[in-house]
Structure formats: C-alpha cells, structure tokens
Amino acid sequence: MDNVGGAALATTHLLERGARRIALIGGRPDGGVDSMATLRTRGYRNAHAVAGVPVDERLVVDAASFTTKDGYEAVMRLHGAGVAFDGAFALTDAAAMGALRALADIGLRVPDDVQVVGFDNDAESEYLVPRLTTVDPDNDTMAERIMDLLLRRVEERDAGGPVADAVESVMSARVVVRESTLAHASGR
C-alpha cells in the first residue's frame, strides 16, 4: 500500500482546494520506524513541503488507535485548545467519521468551514453525511497480487524448483472525491 503517496495525494487535494491549516488526525513523529502512521505522516509533510505551505505542529494530533472515537476526540482537543483549521486529513476513514461528528457537534460545516479527507475507502464512507472524500489504496488489486504471489510460491515449491526471491509491489492510490471536500480546486 502506498501510504506515503496516498497521504500526499490526500493532503494535496486539500491544499488545491484552498485549505492551508490542515489538521492531521493520527499523525506521528517520524522516529525511524516505518508504520502506517509514520508513513502517512511523512506523506502529509511531503505535500506541504512541495506546496511551500508550512506545517503548524499543533495541527499534528496523535490518536491512540485510529478509531471513530479517536477522530472525534482529536478534533475536540484541537477545538478546546483554540487551534483553528480549515482542513482535516484523518489517517483512516474511521477516524474521519469521528472527525465529522465532532465538527457537527462544534457547529462547523463540512466542507464549507472544514474540508475532511479519510484514508481506506471503507464501504461506509460513501453513506455518511456528507459522503467522505477518501484515499482508495486499491485493496482489490493488492489482494489479487498477494494471491497470485502465494499461488506462484506454492507451484514453485510443489514443482521442486527454486522459490523466487522476495517481491515488493506497491499499489497506486487515488483520491475518491465526494462531498466532504470542495468540488473544485481553488474553491475558496
């Protein structure tokens, strides 16, 4: 899964639609360990660097486990601290769902006041109000590729021949634009 590239796409999508203070829900410091969270945080930072937009570190909000509750609590912490933001990139769709609920509870309108993007393209994201813009990491192709590689390994082993070396393959992510972000670039 292209965690870095997908996160950069999500952040760039928000930047292109006028967001300049983008909260990162679930962000992690880059401690040298490549996890989903650190890779997606890296993509968020890369997109800001390419756009020449500085990151306000107060907008990088840690979340315990990327659940709906974590997304809700992260937005409420930002609001309680008085940290303004006009975009939010949540590291998972579940966290984005919580962010949407928190924004509604605060009285902020999505996408007019705050634009929101998730990551995973969960089936539920299409049925939220508003429908969630999200990163589709191409899980179907990833599953097919994994199955093909496993079958090839089994066939090689059963044939008694050498087993192929490790294979690395990265799927292409894409942003699925729905109602939680402005429809057009430079929409503000």
PADOTOR-825105 format. One record per residue: residue in one letter; residue number from 1; x, y, z of N, C-alpha, C, CB in turn. Coordinates in pm, 1 decimal. Glycine has a CB too. Layout:
ATOM   r     k        n_x        n_y        n_z       ca_x       ca_y       ca_z        c_x        c_y        c_z       cb_x       cb_y       cb_z
ATOM   a   NUM          X          Y          Z          X          Y          Z          X          Y          Z          X          Y          Z
...
This chain:
ATOM   r     k        n_x        n_y        n_z       ca_x       ca_y       ca_z        c_x        c_y        c_z       cb_x       cb_y       cb_z
ATOM   m     1       85.2     -117.3        0.0        0.0        0.0        0.0       89.5      123.2        0.0      -96.8        0.0      122.3
ATOM   d     2       54.8      218.9      -83.7      134.7      340.6      -93.5       89.2      440.4       13.2      123.4      402.9     -235.5
ATOM   n     3      133.0      417.8      136.6       94.0      504.3      247.2      144.5      646.5      230.2      144.8      447.7      377.0
ATOM   v     4      270.7      661.4      190.4      328.0      795.5      173.7      260.0      867.7       58.3      480.5      787.4      149.4
ATOM   g     5      253.4      801.2      -55.9      192.7      863.6     -173.8       45.3      893.1     -155.6      211.0      775.5     -293.6
ATOM   g     6      -27.6      801.1      -93.9     -170.0      823.2      -70.6     -195.2      940.4       22.6     -233.5      698.4      -13.8
ATOM   a     7     -114.5      950.7      127.7     -128.4     1063.6      220.8      -92.8     1194.8      152.7      -39.7     1042.9      344.5
ATOM   a     8        8.4     1192.5       67.8       45.1     1313.5       -6.8      -68.7     1353.7     -101.0      176.4     1291.1      -86.9
ATOM   l     9     -132.5     1255.5     -165.0     -246.7     1286.0     -251.5     -360.2     1350.5     -172.5     -296.7     1158.7     -320.8
ATOM   a    10     -391.2     1295.1      -55.3     -499.1     1348.7       28.1     -469.4     1492.0       69.3     -519.7     1261.3      152.7
ATOM   t    11     -347.3     1516.6      114.3     -308.7     1649.8      160.1     -306.2     1748.0       43.7     -171.6     1645.4      228.8
ATOM   t    12     -252.9     1705.1      -68.6     -250.4     1790.4     -188.3     -392.0     1824.7     -232.4     -174.3     1720.8     -303.3
ATOM   h    13     -481.6     1728.0     -225.1     -621.4     1751.9     -260.5     -678.2     1866.8     -175.0     -705.7     1622.0     -241.1
ATOM   l    14     -651.5     1863.1      -46.0     -698.8     1969.5       42.4     -630.9     2103.1       10.3     -673.6     1931.5      188.8
ATOM   l    15     -500.7     2099.7      -10.6     -427.1     2222.2      -42.7     -478.1     2284.5     -173.1     -276.2     2192.6      -53.6
ATOM   e    16     -505.5     2201.7     -272.7     -554.9     2252.0     -401.3     -693.6     2314.6     -388.8     -558.5     2139.3     -503.7
ATOM   r    17     -766.3     2277.8     -285.3     -899.3     2332.3     -263.5     -899.1     2446.1     -162.4     -992.6     2223.4     -217.4
ATOM   g    18     -781.3     2500.7     -137.9     -770.3     2621.7      -58.3     -739.6     2603.0       89.0     -893.1     2695.9      -69.9
ATOM   a    19     -738.6     2481.3      139.4     -706.7     2459.1      281.4     -559.5     2492.6      305.5     -737.4     2311.1      323.8
ATOM   r    20     -532.0     2561.8      413.3     -394.3     2597.3      447.2     -358.2     2554.2      588.8     -373.4     2747.3      432.0
ATOM   r    21     -456.9     2526.4      669.8     -432.4     2480.9      807.4     -499.4     2344.3      820.2     -488.5     2584.4      915.8
ATOM   i    22     -423.8     2242.8      780.1     -477.5     2107.2      770.8     -438.4     2026.8      894.4     -427.2     2037.2      642.7
ATOM   a    23     -539.8     1988.4      970.5     -516.4     1902.5     1086.6     -485.0     1761.3     1036.2     -640.8     1901.9     1183.4
ATOM   l    24     -389.4     1698.0     1098.9     -355.5     1558.7     1068.4     -401.6     1474.9     1187.1     -200.0     1540.1     1040.9
ATOM   i    25     -509.0     1402.3     1167.8     -569.7     1324.2     1275.3     -502.4     1187.0     1279.1     -724.8     1310.5     1255.1
ATOM   g    26     -420.4     1165.7     1382.4     -347.2     1040.0     1397.3     -201.4     1050.7     1359.1     -411.6      933.9     1315.2
ATOM   g    27     -152.7     1171.9     1339.4      -14.9     1191.8     1298.5       85.0     1143.1     1402.2        8.9     1336.6     1269.9
ATOM   r    28      200.8     1104.4     1355.0      306.4     1053.3     1442.4      439.6     1117.2     1402.6      315.1      897.5     1434.5
ATOM   p    29      525.9     1137.9     1501.5      660.9     1183.4     1467.4      734.4     1071.8     1393.8      739.4     1226.3     1595.0
ATOM   d    30      823.4     1110.2     1305.8      899.8     1011.3     1230.1     1017.1      965.8     1314.7      948.5     1069.1     1093.9
ATOM   g    31      998.6      856.1     1385.7     1101.6      805.8     1475.7     1189.9      700.1     1412.8     1038.5      750.3     1598.3
ATOM   g    32     1192.0      693.9     1280.7     1275.5      596.2     1213.6     1207.9      462.0     1193.0     1400.2      576.8     1290.3
ATOM   v    33     1093.1      440.2     1254.8     1019.7      314.4     1238.4      908.0      339.1     1137.6      962.1      262.0     1376.0
ATOM   d    34      906.4      259.9     1030.6      803.5      276.2      929.5      677.3      201.2      969.5      853.7      227.7      793.6
ATOM   s    35      579.7      276.3     1016.1      447.4      221.6     1046.7      348.8      292.8      955.1      409.2      240.2     1200.1
ATOM   m    36      226.0      244.3      952.5      123.3      310.9      873.1      117.4      459.1      910.3      -15.0      243.7      894.3
ATOM   a    37      116.5      488.0     1039.3      101.7      625.9     1084.6      222.1      713.0     1047.5       81.0      628.7     1234.7
ATOM   t    38      343.6      661.8     1066.8      460.1      744.6     1033.4      471.3      764.7      882.4      589.1      680.4     1087.8
ATOM   l    39      436.8      663.4      803.9      443.3      678.1      657.7      340.3      779.0      608.0      420.9      542.3      588.9
ATOM   r    40      218.9      772.2      661.9      116.1      867.2      619.2      147.5     1008.4      668.7      -21.6      823.1      670.1
ATOM   t    41      208.1     1019.0      784.9      251.7     1149.2      833.7      358.6     1205.8      740.2      305.9     1138.3      978.7
ATOM   r    42      448.4     1120.5      694.7      553.0     1163.5      601.3      490.4     1217.4      471.6      649.5     1045.6      569.8
ATOM   g    43      388.2     1150.0      421.2      320.4     1196.7      300.3      254.7     1332.5      320.3      216.2     1095.6      256.6
ATOM   y    44      194.2     1351.2      436.1      132.2     1479.2      473.0      237.7     1589.7      471.5       64.7     1470.1      613.4
ATOM   r    45      351.4     1563.1      534.8      459.1     1662.5      540.5      517.9     1688.8      401.8      569.7     1615.6      636.2
ATOM   n    46      535.3     1582.1      322.5      589.3     1597.9      186.6      500.6     1689.3      102.5      603.4     1460.8      117.9
ATOM   a    47      369.4     1670.5      110.2      277.7     1752.6       31.0      285.9     1899.7       72.0      133.7     1701.5       46.2
ATOM   h    48      296.5     1924.4      201.7      312.4     2062.4      248.2      441.9     2123.1      194.8      310.8     2067.9      402.0
ATOM   a    49      549.8     2045.4      199.6      679.1     2095.5      151.7      673.7     2128.7        2.9      789.8     1992.4      178.5
ATOM   v    50      615.1     2039.9      -76.1      604.1     2063.3     -220.6      522.4     2188.9     -248.8      540.3     1941.7     -290.6
ATOM   a    51      416.6     2211.0     -171.5      329.8     2327.8     -191.2      387.2     2454.9     -129.2      192.7     2300.7     -132.5
ATOM   g    52      494.8     2440.5      -50.1      552.8     2557.4       15.6      466.1     2611.3      128.8      576.1     2666.0      -85.6
ATOM   v    53      386.2     2523.1      188.5      298.1     2562.6      299.2      355.3     2502.6      427.2      149.0     2514.8      275.3
ATOM   p    54      392.2     2586.0      523.9      449.2     2532.1      647.8      344.5     2454.5      728.4      507.6     2645.6      733.2
ATOM   v    55      392.1     2355.7      803.9      306.3     2275.9      891.0      309.2     2338.1     1030.2      352.3     2126.0      895.0
ATOM   d    56      192.2     2369.9     1082.2      179.1     2412.3     1221.5      175.4     2283.5     1303.8       48.9     2502.7     1245.4
ATOM   e    57      275.9     2258.9     1384.1      287.7     2132.8     1458.6      171.5     2108.4     1553.9      416.8     2131.4     1536.4
ATOM   r    58      101.3     2215.0     1592.3      -16.2     2196.2     1678.4     -128.2     2122.8     1605.1      -67.1     2331.6     1729.0
ATOM   l    59     -121.8     2120.1     1471.7     -224.7     2053.6     1391.1     -198.2     1903.9     1373.0     -234.1     2120.0     1255.1
ATOM   v    60      -81.2     1856.9     1412.6      -49.0     1713.7     1404.1      -92.9     1652.1     1536.6      106.6     1688.4     1375.9
ATOM   v    61     -207.7     1584.3     1532.3     -272.0     1535.7     1653.6     -263.1     1383.4     1659.7     -419.2     1581.8     1659.8
ATOM   d    62     -196.0     1334.9     1761.5     -183.1     1191.4     1783.0     -319.5     1131.5     1815.8      -82.0     1161.8     1896.0
ATOM   a    63     -339.7     1008.1     1774.9     -461.3      934.3     1810.1     -418.4      794.7     1851.2     -564.6      930.0     1690.6
ATOM   a    64     -480.8      743.7     1953.2     -438.3      615.6     2010.5     -445.9      500.7     1910.9     -522.8      582.8     2130.9
ATOM   s    65     -561.0      484.4     1846.0     -574.6      365.6     1760.9     -652.5      389.3     1631.6     -641.6      256.9     1838.3
ATOM   f    66     -675.6      513.9     1594.0     -735.9      548.9     1465.2     -882.2      508.0     1453.6     -658.0      485.3     1354.1
ATOM   t    67     -952.2      501.1     1566.5    -1093.2      465.8     1566.7    -1179.0      591.0     1548.9    -1130.3      392.7     1696.8
ATOM   t    68    -1308.9      569.0     1534.8    -1403.0      680.2     1526.3    -1393.0      767.9     1650.7    -1546.8      628.3     1508.6
ATOM   k    69    -1385.5      704.5     1766.0    -1372.1      779.2     1891.6    -1244.0      862.2     1892.4    -1373.3      683.0     2011.8
ATOM   d    70    -1134.5      805.7     1844.7    -1007.6      879.4     1841.2    -1017.6     1002.3     1750.9     -894.0      788.0     1792.9
ATOM   g    71    -1081.8      987.2     1635.1    -1100.0     1101.0     1545.2    -1184.3     1210.1     1608.6    -1164.0     1055.8     1415.5
ATOM   y    72    -1289.3     1169.2     1677.0    -1376.7     1263.5     1747.2    -1297.1     1339.3     1853.6    -1496.8     1189.4     1811.8
ATOM   e    73    -1226.3     1264.4     1936.3    -1151.9     1326.9     2046.0    -1040.1     1418.2     1995.9    -1093.5     1219.8     2136.6
ATOM   a    74     -976.0     1382.2     1886.4     -868.6     1465.7     1831.6     -922.8     1601.8     1789.4     -801.1     1395.9     1711.8
ATOM   v    75    -1035.9     1601.7     1720.5    -1095.4     1728.9     1677.6    -1139.7     1809.9     1799.2    -1215.5     1704.3     1582.8
ATOM   m    76    -1195.9     1743.4     1897.6    -1239.9     1814.9     2017.7    -1120.4     1875.0     2093.7    -1319.0     1720.0     2109.9
ATOM   r    77    -1006.1     1804.0     2094.1     -885.3     1858.9     2157.9     -838.3     1984.5     2084.8     -771.9     1753.3     2160.3
ATOM   l    78     -837.4     1979.9     1951.0     -798.3     2098.3     1874.3     -891.2     2214.9     1904.8     -799.2     2067.9     1723.6
ATOM   h    79    -1019.7     2187.4     1903.4    -1118.6     2291.6     1928.7    -1102.7     2348.3     2070.4    -1261.0     2236.1     1908.7
ATOM   g    80    -1085.5     2259.6     2167.1    -1069.2     2302.4     2306.1     -944.9     2386.2     2327.8    -1064.7     2182.8     2396.4
ATOM   a    81     -841.2     2359.9     2248.6     -716.6     2436.4     2259.7     -721.1     2565.2     2177.4     -598.5     2350.9     2214.9
ATOM   g    82     -829.6     2585.1     2104.0     -841.2     2706.2     2023.1     -756.0     2705.2     1898.4     -805.4     2824.1     2104.7
ATOM   v    83     -719.6     2585.9     1849.6     -636.6     2575.0     1728.9     -729.1     2567.7     1607.6     -542.0     2449.1     1735.4
ATOM   a    84     -725.5     2671.9     1525.8     -812.3     2679.0     1408.1     -754.7     2594.1     1295.0     -829.7     2825.6     1361.8
ATOM   f    85     -843.7     2534.2     1217.1     -803.1     2458.8     1099.4     -916.3     2462.4      997.1     -766.3     2312.1     1136.8
ATOM   d    86     -879.4     2454.1      870.1     -979.3     2458.0      762.5     -981.0     2330.3      680.4     -953.2     2576.0      671.4
ATOM   g    87     -898.4     2235.1      719.4     -895.1     2104.5      655.5     -854.0     2001.5      757.6     -799.3     2103.2      534.6
ATOM   a    88     -893.4     1876.7      733.7     -852.6     1767.1      821.5     -827.3     1644.3      736.2     -960.4     1737.9      930.5
ATOM   f    89     -709.4     1586.5      753.6     -677.2     1459.2      691.5     -665.8     1358.3      803.9     -545.3     1466.7      605.9
ATOM   a    90     -756.8     1262.6      805.0     -755.9     1157.3      905.9     -687.4     1034.6      846.7     -900.9     1123.4      953.9
ATOM   l    91     -601.0      970.3      924.2     -523.5      858.1      873.0     -606.0      735.1      841.2     -418.9      821.9      970.8
ATOM   t    92     -730.5      731.8      887.1     -822.1      623.1      850.0     -960.7      683.2      828.9     -825.6      510.1      960.2
ATOM   d    93    -1043.9      610.5      754.3    -1181.8      654.9      737.5    -1255.4      653.3      870.6    -1254.7      566.9      635.8
ATOM   a    94    -1225.1      556.2      956.4    -1291.0      550.6     1087.7    -1263.6      678.6     1166.3    -1242.8      427.1     1168.0
ATOM   a    95    -1139.0      723.1     1168.8    -1105.7      847.3     1239.5    -1173.1      966.6     1172.6     -952.8      868.0     1243.9
ATOM   a    96    -1183.6      964.6     1040.0    -1251.9     1073.5      969.1    -1399.0     1078.9     1007.4    -1237.6     1056.3      817.0
ATOM   m    97    -1460.6      961.9     1026.5    -1601.6      958.5     1068.1    -1619.6     1027.7     1203.8    -1652.6      812.0     1075.6
ATOM   g    98    -1528.3     1001.7     1294.9    -1533.2     1068.5     1424.4    -1510.1     1217.7     1411.1    -1430.5     1008.8     1518.4
ATOM   a    99    -1420.1     1256.7     1322.3    -1394.0     1399.1     1298.9    -1519.5     1467.9     1245.7    -1276.7     1417.6     1199.9
ATOM   l   100    -1589.4     1402.5     1153.7    -1712.8     1460.2     1100.0    -1815.6     1485.0     1210.8    -1772.3     1367.7      992.8
ATOM   r   101    -1829.1     1387.2     1300.7    -1925.4     1401.3     1411.0    -1884.7     1516.2     1502.5    -1935.8     1269.6     1492.1
ATOM   a   102    -1755.4     1525.0     1534.4    -1707.4     1632.6     1621.7    -1731.0     1768.7     1557.9    -1558.2     1614.4     1652.8
ATOM   l   103    -1702.7     1780.6     1430.5    -1723.2     1908.6     1361.6    -1870.2     1948.2     1364.3    -1673.3     1900.5     1216.1
ATOM   a   104    -1959.2     1851.4     1346.5    -2102.9     1879.9     1354.8    -2140.4     1925.0     1495.3    -2185.3     1755.7     1315.0
ATOM   d   105    -2085.4     1857.8     1596.6    -2115.4     1894.9     1735.1    -2065.2     2035.1     1769.2    -2053.6     1793.7     1830.7
ATOM   i   106    -1954.4     2074.1     1710.3    -1896.6     2207.6     1733.3    -1976.1     2314.6     1657.7    -1747.5     2210.8     1689.3
ATOM   g   107    -2044.0     2272.6     1551.6    -2120.6     2366.7     1470.7    -2048.5     2412.1     1346.0    -2156.2     2485.4     1552.1
ATOM   l   108    -1944.7     2337.9     1306.1    -1872.5     2370.8     1183.3    -1928.2     2286.9     1067.8    -1719.1     2346.5     1200.5
ATOM   r   109    -1942.0     2350.2      951.0    -1999.2     2284.2      833.9    -1889.6     2223.0      746.8    -2082.7     2383.5      752.1
ATOM   v   110    -1914.4     2101.6      703.8    -1823.2     2031.5      612.8    -1892.1     2026.2      477.1    -1786.7     1885.9      665.5
ATOM   p   111    -1828.9     2073.4      372.0    -1691.7     2121.7      357.0    -1675.9     2273.4      366.5    -1638.2     2076.1      226.4
ATOM   d   112    -1782.0     2346.7      392.4    -1773.7     2493.2      386.3    -1675.3     2553.3      485.4    -1908.9     2552.2      410.3
ATOM   d   113    -1678.3     2504.1      610.3    -1587.7     2556.0      712.6    -1459.9     2473.6      723.3    -1657.8     2559.5      847.1
ATOM   v   114    -1474.4     2342.8      717.3    -1361.0     2249.7      727.4    -1382.8     2137.5      626.0    -1346.3     2191.7      873.9
ATOM   q   115    -1282.3     2113.3      543.7    -1286.7     2002.1      449.3    -1221.0     1880.0      514.8    -1215.0     2039.4      314.7
ATOM   v   116    -1274.2     1761.2      486.2    -1224.6     1639.4      550.8    -1195.5     1532.1      447.2    -1326.2     1587.3      654.0
ATOM   v   117    -1078.6     1466.6      464.8    -1040.3     1352.3      381.4     -998.7     1238.8      473.2     -924.8     1389.4      282.0
ATOM   g   118    -1043.5     1118.3      440.4    -1001.8      998.2      512.2     -907.8      915.5      427.8    -1122.6      914.7      552.9
ATOM   f   119     -881.1      793.6      475.3     -791.3      703.6      402.5     -842.1      561.4      422.8     -641.8      718.6      451.2
ATOM   d   120     -866.7      488.1      318.1     -903.4      345.7      315.2    -1017.8      317.5      219.8     -941.1      298.6      454.1
ATOM   n   121    -1101.6      416.3      191.2    -1219.9      398.4      108.1    -1308.1      285.6      161.7    -1179.3      369.7      -36.6
ATOM   d   122    -1332.8      290.0      293.1    -1425.0      194.1      354.0    -1562.7      207.9      289.6    -1434.0      215.6      507.6
ATOM   a   123    -1635.7       97.4      282.1    -1769.0       98.4      221.0    -1860.7      200.4      287.3    -1831.8      -40.3      229.0
ATOM   e   124    -1846.5      219.8      417.8    -1933.2      312.3      490.8    -1911.3      457.6      450.5    -1910.8      297.3      639.2
ATOM   s   125    -1792.1      490.0      401.6    -1759.7      630.1      373.3    -1851.2      691.0      267.9    -1615.8      641.7      328.0
ATOM   e   126    -1906.2      609.8      182.8    -1995.0      657.5       76.7    -2134.4      692.9      128.5    -2006.4      552.5      -32.0
ATOM   y   127    -2166.7      648.0      249.8    -2302.1      664.9      302.0    -2310.6      763.0      418.9    -2356.2      531.8      345.0
ATOM   l   128    -2203.9      833.1      447.1    -2203.7      933.0      553.8    -2268.1     1061.7      504.8    -2060.2      960.2      603.4
ATOM   v   129    -2298.2     1149.6      598.3    -2346.9     1282.4      563.8    -2248.5     1382.5      622.0    -2492.9     1307.0      617.4
ATOM   p   130    -2171.8     1450.4      537.4    -2163.3     1432.9      393.1    -2081.9     1308.3      357.3    -2101.4     1557.0      328.3
ATOM   r   131    -2096.5     1263.5      232.2    -2017.6     1149.5      184.9    -1869.6     1186.3      194.5    -2056.6     1110.0       37.7
ATOM   l   132    -1789.9     1091.2      243.9    -1649.9     1118.7      275.9    -1557.9     1106.5      155.2    -1603.0     1025.3      384.0
ATOM   t   133    -1483.5     1214.3      128.8    -1372.5     1206.5       33.8    -1264.6     1123.8      100.8    -1319.0     1349.6       -7.7
ATOM   t   134    -1205.3     1031.1       26.5    -1111.0      937.7       88.0    -1006.0      890.4      -11.5    -1185.4      817.9      145.6
ATOM   v   135     -900.3      833.9       41.6     -796.6      773.6      -41.2     -830.1      626.1      -58.6     -654.5      792.3       22.0
ATOM   d   136     -835.6      583.1     -183.5     -855.9      441.6     -214.7     -718.4      381.1     -241.0     -952.5      422.1     -338.9
ATOM   p   137     -670.4      293.3     -150.6     -537.1      234.9     -167.3     -533.5      116.6     -263.5     -484.6      191.3      -34.1
ATOM   d   138     -645.5       88.1     -329.7     -656.3      -20.5     -427.3     -638.4     -157.3     -362.2     -553.2       -2.3     -537.9
ATOM   n   139     -717.2     -179.8     -257.0     -711.1     -306.4     -183.4     -744.8     -427.0     -269.9     -805.0     -301.8      -65.7
ATOM   d   140     -836.7     -412.1     -365.4     -873.9     -526.3     -450.1     -755.1     -575.0     -532.2     -989.9     -488.3     -543.4
ATOM   t   141     -684.1     -482.6     -595.6     -566.2     -521.9     -673.7     -458.5     -578.0     -583.0     -511.3     -402.4     -753.2
ATOM   m   142     -444.0     -519.4     -463.6     -344.8     -569.8     -368.3     -376.6     -714.7     -330.1     -340.5     -480.4     -241.8
ATOM   a   143     -502.4     -743.6     -301.3     -541.9     -880.3     -264.7     -516.9     -976.9     -379.6     -690.1     -884.5     -224.0
ATOM   e   144     -549.2     -934.9     -502.7     -524.4    -1019.2     -619.6     -374.7    -1047.1     -636.3     -580.4     -952.4     -746.6
ATOM   r   145     -293.6     -943.9     -619.7     -149.4     -959.9     -635.8      -93.5    -1054.0     -529.4      -79.1     -823.3     -628.7
ATOM   i   146     -141.1    -1040.6     -405.8      -96.4    -1128.8     -297.5     -132.6    -1273.7     -328.8     -159.0    -1085.8     -162.7
ATOM   m   147     -255.3    -1294.4     -372.7     -298.2    -1430.7     -406.1     -215.7    -1487.9     -520.5     -447.0    -1432.7     -443.1
ATOM   d   148     -188.2    -1408.5     -623.1     -105.3    -1454.4     -735.7       33.6    -1494.4     -687.6      -94.3    -1344.5     -843.6
ATOM   l   149       92.3    -1412.1     -601.8      226.3    -1442.4     -549.8      225.2    -1569.3     -465.4      279.5    -1324.7     -466.7
ATOM   l   150      123.9    -1584.6     -380.9      115.0    -1705.9     -298.5       98.7    -1830.8     -384.6       -2.1    -1694.9     -200.1
ATOM   l   151       12.3    -1824.0     -484.4       -8.1    -1940.0     -572.5      120.3    -1974.8     -648.5     -122.7    -1912.0     -672.3
ATOM   r   152      191.4    -1872.4     -693.5      317.3    -1895.8     -764.1      419.3    -1963.7     -672.4      374.0    -1763.2     -817.8
ATOM   r   153      426.7    -1917.8     -546.1      518.3    -1980.0     -449.6      482.7    -2126.5     -425.9      515.7    -1903.4     -316.6
ATOM   v   154      354.7    -2155.7     -410.8      310.7    -2293.9     -388.6      345.9    -2379.9     -509.4      158.3    -2299.5     -361.0
ATOM   e   155      320.9    -2327.5     -628.5      352.3    -2401.2     -750.7      502.8    -2426.3     -762.3      301.6    -2324.3     -873.8
ATOM   e   156      584.0    -2326.9     -730.7      729.7    -2343.0     -735.9      775.3    -2448.3     -636.5      800.3    -2209.4     -707.4
ATOM   r   157      721.7    -2442.8     -515.8      758.4    -2540.5     -412.9      716.2    -2680.9     -454.8      693.9    -2503.8     -277.7
ATOM   d   158      592.7    -2695.6     -505.1      542.5    -2826.3     -546.7      619.9    -2882.4     -665.3      395.2    -2816.8     -581.7
ATOM   a   159      672.3    -2795.5     -751.5      748.7    -2839.6     -868.1      891.7    -2876.9     -830.1      749.9    -2730.6     -974.9
ATOM   g   160      930.3    -2848.7     -705.9     1064.0    -2884.2     -659.7     1173.1    -2789.6     -705.6     1097.0    -3020.6     -705.0
ATOM   g   161     1136.9    -2685.1     -771.7     1235.1    -2588.8     -819.8     1266.3    -2484.0     -715.1     1185.9    -2522.1     -946.1
ATOM   p   162     1354.2    -2392.3     -750.5     1387.7    -2285.2     -656.1     1267.5    -2192.0     -637.2     1511.1    -2205.0     -706.0
ATOM   v   163     1255.7    -2143.0     -515.4     1149.3    -2047.7     -483.5     1201.4    -1907.7     -513.5     1103.4    -2060.3     -333.6
ATOM   a   164     1119.0    -1829.0     -579.4     1158.9    -1693.8     -618.6     1195.8    -1608.9     -498.0     1047.0    -1626.3     -696.8
ATOM   d   165     1280.8    -1511.4     -523.3     1317.5    -1415.5     -419.4     1196.1    -1332.5     -379.4     1432.0    -1323.8     -467.5
ATOM   a   166     1212.6    -1259.3     -272.3     1105.6    -1171.0     -224.5     1067.7    -1071.4     -333.4     1149.1    -1096.4      -95.9
ATOM   v   167      940.3    -1038.3     -336.9      888.4     -944.3     -435.0      822.9     -829.0     -361.1      788.0    -1013.1     -531.7
ATOM   e   168      854.3     -708.1     -403.5      788.6     -591.3     -346.1      705.4     -526.2     -454.5      891.8     -490.8     -286.7
ATOM   s   169      582.4     -495.8     -420.5      490.3     -435.7     -516.3      407.5     -331.9     -442.4      399.0     -543.6     -583.9
ATOM   v   170      395.6     -213.0     -499.8      319.9     -105.8     -435.8      203.1      -68.7     -527.3      411.1       18.9     -406.6
ATOM   m   171       83.3      -66.7     -471.2      -36.1      -30.8     -546.7      -46.0      121.2     -558.1     -163.0      -89.0     -479.7
ATOM   s   172     -109.0      166.0     -662.9     -130.0      309.5     -681.6     -255.3      353.8     -608.5     -140.2      344.4     -831.2
ATOM   a   173     -240.7      454.2     -525.0     -354.7      509.8     -452.5     -417.9      619.3     -537.0     -311.8      565.1     -313.4
ATOM   r   174     -544.2      648.6     -505.8     -613.7      759.0     -572.7     -712.1      820.4     -474.3     -687.1      710.4     -702.2
ATOM   v   175     -744.6      946.9     -495.8     -842.1     1015.7     -412.0     -980.6      997.8     -475.0     -806.0     1167.8     -396.0
ATOM   v   176    -1075.2      951.3     -394.2    -1215.0      940.3     -435.8    -1285.2     1064.2     -381.0    -1283.1      805.3     -383.7
ATOM   v   177    -1320.2     1155.5     -470.3    -1377.4     1283.4     -430.1    -1527.2     1268.0     -408.1    -1348.8     1392.1     -535.9
ATOM   r   178    -1568.0     1305.3     -288.7    -1710.0     1302.8     -254.1    -1747.1     1438.9     -194.9    -1742.3     1186.3     -153.2
ATOM   e   179    -1840.2     1443.6     -103.3    -1896.9     1570.6      -57.0    -1822.1     1638.7       57.8    -2036.2     1547.9      -14.8
ATOM   s   180    -1726.5     1573.9      119.2    -1660.3     1633.4      237.0    -1546.7     1728.8      201.1    -1606.1     1523.8      325.9
ATOM   t   181    -1521.8     1745.6       70.3    -1426.4     1846.1       24.8    -1494.5     1927.7      -85.0    -1292.7     1780.0      -26.9
ATOM   l   182    -1441.5     2045.3     -108.1    -1496.2     2130.2     -212.6    -1476.1     2063.5     -348.0    -1430.5     2270.1     -210.0
ATOM   a   183    -1570.6     2085.5     -435.6    -1571.7     2014.4     -564.3    -1458.5     2055.3     -656.7    -1702.6     2037.3     -634.0
ATOM   h   184    -1412.6     2177.2     -646.2    -1315.1     2226.6     -743.8    -1191.3     2281.4     -674.4    -1377.7     2335.0     -832.2
ATOM   a   185    -1080.1     2268.4     -742.5     -955.8     2325.8     -693.1     -972.2     2476.9     -678.0     -837.7     2292.3     -788.1
ATOM   s   186     -901.1     2532.2     -582.3     -904.4     2675.8     -552.6    -1047.2     2723.8     -530.3     -839.5     2755.7     -666.5
ATOM   g   187    -1127.3     2640.8     -461.8    -1268.3     2671.5     -441.5    -1295.8     2773.0     -332.9    -1341.0     2547.9     -410.2
ATOM   r   188    -1195.2     2817.1     -261.9    -1221.0     2913.2     -152.0    -1194.6     3053.1     -194.4    -1136.5     2881.6      -30.9
